[in-house]
């Protein structure tokens, strides 16, 4: 049996509407959100290269804590890449979130802690902007 293009479009449209009304929607979830920022000295607003930046986080439904380290580059920039995956969002599902903190340590500067959180629905990356570090005496 050969189907006409009009009948095929009608079948495809009906199928898509049926899937949408069932409450199952394909969605790209954020498993590990990304963060980025720029470190500067508080007194001079110059970049802070070589700072150790640690992201410590856990998921809302897990007792496990993960730690990821990076180092700021010569311009004071750092970033943690996001990890995403495709899944099916079931309405009204409450996707898990991520809660944690970023710890920044650099020679000659006081350490700094920034609390962070993100949901599985995004954003995939959060720009923390310019982060000012206080010099130690």
C-alpha positions in Angstrom: 0.0 0.0 0.0 1.4 3.4 -1.1 0.6 6.4 1.1 0.1 9.8 -0.4 2.3 12.7 0.9 -0.8 14.4 2.3 -1.8 11.3 4.2 1.7 10.8 5.5 1.8 14.5 6.8 -1.5 13.9 8.5 -0.2 10.8 10.2 3.0 12.5 11.3 1.1 15.5 12.6 -1.3 13.3 14.5 1.5 11.2 16.0 3.4 14.4 17.2 0.2 15.8 18.7 -0.5 12.4 20.4 3.1 12.3 21.9 2.8 15.9 23.1 -0.5 15.3 24.7 0.7 12.2 26.5 3.0 14.4 28.6 6.2 12.9 27.3 8.5 15.5 25.7 12.0 15.0 24.4 14.3 17.4 26.3 18.1 18.1 26.6 18.8 17.9 30.3 21.8 19.5 32.1 23.5 16.7 34.1 26.4 18.9 35.2 26.0 22.7 34.7 28.9 24.7 33.5 30.3 27.8 35.2 32.7 30.5 34.1 34.1 33.7 35.4 37.1 36.1 35.6 39.2 36.6 38.6 40.7 40.0 39.4 42.5 41.5 42.3 40.2 43.7 44.3 42.7 46.6 44.8 44.0 46.8 41.2 41.4 45.1 39.1 44.2 43.1 37.4 43.8 39.5 36.3 44.7 36.7 38.8 46.3 33.9 36.8 47.1 30.5 38.2 44.3 30.5 40.8 42.9 27.1 41.8 39.2 27.0 41.3 37.3 24.0 42.7 33.6 23.2 42.0 32.1 20.9 44.7 28.5 19.8 44.1 25.9 17.2 44.8 22.6 16.4 43.1 19.4 17.0 45.1 18.6 13.3 45.3 22.1 12.0 46.0 24.5 12.0 49.0 27.5 11.8 46.7 29.6 15.0 46.4 31.7 15.6 43.3 34.8 17.8 43.1 36.2 19.3 39.8 39.3 21.5 39.7 40.6 24.0 37.1 43.1 26.8 37.1 42.6 30.4 35.9 44.4 31.3 32.7 46.7 34.3 32.2 43.7 36.6 31.8 42.1 35.4 35.0 39.5 33.3 33.2 38.2 29.9 34.4 35.5 27.6 33.2 33.8 24.3 33.9 32.2 22.6 30.9 28.6 21.5 31.2 27.5 17.9 30.6 24.1 17.4 28.9 22.1 14.5 27.7 18.8 13.8 25.9 16.0 12.3 27.8 12.2 12.3 28.0 10.5 15.0 30.2 7.3 13.6 31.7 4.9 16.3 32.8 4.6 17.1 35.7 8.0 15.8 36.6 10.3 17.6 39.1 13.8 17.2 37.6 16.7 17.0 40.1 18.8 20.0 40.7 22.5 20.6 41.5 23.7 22.5 44.7 27.2 23.3 45.6 29.9 25.9 45.8 33.0 27.2 44.1 36.1 27.6 46.2 38.9 29.9 44.9 42.4 29.9 46.3 45.4 31.9 45.0 48.8 32.9 46.4 48.7 36.3 48.0 44.8 36.4 48.1 42.2 35.5 50.6 40.2 32.4 49.6 36.7 32.9 48.4 33.6 30.7 48.4 30.6 31.2 46.1 27.4 29.2 46.5 26.0 27.9 43.2 22.9 26.0 42.2 21.3 25.0 38.9 18.4 22.8 37.7 18.4 19.9 35.3 16.3 22.1 33.0 19.2 24.6 32.8 20.8 26.9 32.2 23.6 24.8 30.7 26.2 27.4 31.7 26.2 30.3 34.2 28.5 33.2 33.8 29.6 34.3 37.3 31.1 37.5 35.8 34.1 39.3 37.4 35.0 37.9 40.8 37.1 40.2 42.9 39.7 38.6 45.3 41.1 40.5 48.3 44.9 40.5 48.7 46.3 39.3 51.9 49.0 41.3 53.8 
